[in-house]
């Protein structure tokens, strides 16, 4: 998690403006106060998935599994948020919504291999904007 935070800070410090989540609705998850839409999303390896925060509150996106299976960028706590998946398979996640009470919503991203983005274990630990930051 610290690595992801440092990467997010590096993106801001470098002056790289993250994309907004106005792209293809098929590659985004909308976070609402009481649900995720869709709760299960299908995507391809190497594809960016946007998480649109419509709660008006700070949120935290957390995936389970190995950190190298995906890269998550969140700047600041209200967004924008996005993830890129390097490993095919099921990627469960939790969105924590902060307020008077912390609420947790669970979802899944199901990833299929894109032939142009083959999974190779250990290829890169940190990828931002399709660039490997740490071999």
N, C-alpha and C positions, 0 to 999 in steps of 0.2 A: 504494500500500500504506500509506503514511503517513496518507493521508486516511481510509482504512478504520479504521486504528488509532485516530485521533482521534475518529472517529464512535463507535467502540466505547467509548472512554473517556467521551465525552459522555453516552452512554446510561447508563453506570454512575453518573456524577456526578449525573445528573438523577434518580436513584433509580428508573429504569424497570427493572422486573424482566423480563428476556427470557423468552419462553415456553419451556417445556420441550418436548422432542420426544416428546410422548405422543399427538400428534394422529393424523391419518389416515396409516396406513402407506404409502399411495400417494404422499404428499408428503414422504417422508423417505428418506435414504440412510444405511445403517448402515456405519460404518467399523470394520472388524476388522483384526487384525494382518496378514492375508494377502489380504484381498479387500474389495471394496465391494459392498453388496447393496442395490439392484440396481446394476450397473455403468452401465447406461443408464436414466435416469429421464425420463419424459414429464410435462410440466406445462404450465400456462398462464401468460401474461404477468400480472404482478401477484400471483401466488401465492407464498407463502412455502414454501421447501423447507428442511427441517431435516436437518442432518448429525449423526448420533448417534455419538459417539466411544465405542466399546466396547474400545479398545485398552489403556486404563489408562495411556497415555503422552500426552505433549503432541503435538499435531498442528497442521499449518498447511494451510489450504484456499486454493488459488490457481487462479483462472480465467484463461484467456487471452482476448484481445480487449480492446475498449474498456472502460474502467471504467464508463462511463455505461450500458452494456448490462445491468448487474446491480449489486446492492448486496450486499456480504457483511459479516456481523457475526460476530465471534468473540471471546468474552470468557469466561474467559482462554484459555490455549493448550489446555486440556483440554475446552473447550466451555462453554456451548452454542454451536453454530454454526448459522447459517442464511443463506439467500440469497433475494433477490427478483429476478426477471428482468423487464426492461423491453422487451427486444427479442426477437422471435421468431427461431427458428433453433437452431443447434447451439452449445452452450456447453461446450467441453472444459475439464476441470479436472484438477488434480493434488492429492492429499492427501499431504503429507510427514509421516511418522510418525517421531518422534525417540526414540532410545534409544542403545544401544551403537553401532548402525549406523543411519543414516537410510534409511528405506524410502520409496519413492514408489509410490503407487497411482493409476492414471489412470481417469477416468470421463467421462461425458457427460450433460449435461442437455439434452434436446430440448424446446424451448419453442414452443408454438402460441399464436397470438393469441387473447386473450379480448376480446370486443367492448367490455367495460367498461374495459379497460386497453390502449388502442391505443398502439403505439410511435410517439413523436414525437421525433425527434432533438433533443437539447438541452433537453428539457423540464425536467429537474432533474438536477443532478450528484450529489447525495447525498440519499437517502431513507431515513428510519428510522421504523419503525412507521407507514408510510403518510404521513409528513410530509416535505415538501421542506425540507432544511436549507440548501441553497445553490442559488440560482436560476441 
